Amino acid sequence: MAHPSFQLKRAKNDQYYFTLTAKNGQVIAQSEMYNSKDAAENGIASVKTNAPQADIDDQSAAA
């Protein structure tokens, strides 16, 4: 795989979801379930648009 990619998939319950895969083929993100393919495609578009602007919420510190 030459670059990261989105894979649009259909679950056993007929809902749609997508994964984001890194160059090495490892899944680095998975979406929620969507009732339609169009909704899942909109989710992919949203990630493409909004991820570069996403803040980092570091919750790794001990409570």
N, C-alpha and C positions, 0 to 999 in steps of 0.2 A: 504494500500500500504506500503510495507516494506522499500522501498528505492526509490530514485529519478528514473524516467524513461523517455524515449523518446517515443512519440507516433507518428507514421507515418500516415499521413492522406491525403485524396484526397478531394479537394475543388469542389464546384459545377461546376467550369469552367474546370474541369479535370486536373488541375495542382496539384502538390503534395507539401506538407509542413510538418513540424514536430513541435511538442511542447515538451518542457521539463517540467516535473511535479515533484514537491517536494514530500517528504514523506507524507505530509498531503493532497495530491491530488491537490494542487493549481498549476496552470500553472505559471511558473516563466520565461519562454522564449518561443517565437514563431519565426520560421524562415521566410525567404522570400519564395515566391512561386517558384517552380521548374517545368520545362517542363516534366521531367521524374522521375520515381521512383528511378532509379539509381542515378540521380543527388541529390535527397533529401537524399538518404542513404549516399552519399559522404559528404553532409552537416553535417549529424549527426557525421560521422567519424571525420570531421574537428573540430567540437566543442569538441568532446572527446579528441582529440589530442592537440588542441591549447588553450582551455579555462584555463587550469592550468597556462599557461604562459601569459595570457592576463593582460595588464596593466589596471589600474583604471584611467579613465579620469574624474576627479571630476569637473562637470560643475554646481554644486549646489550653488556656490558663486554668490552673486549679482553682476551684471555688473556695 
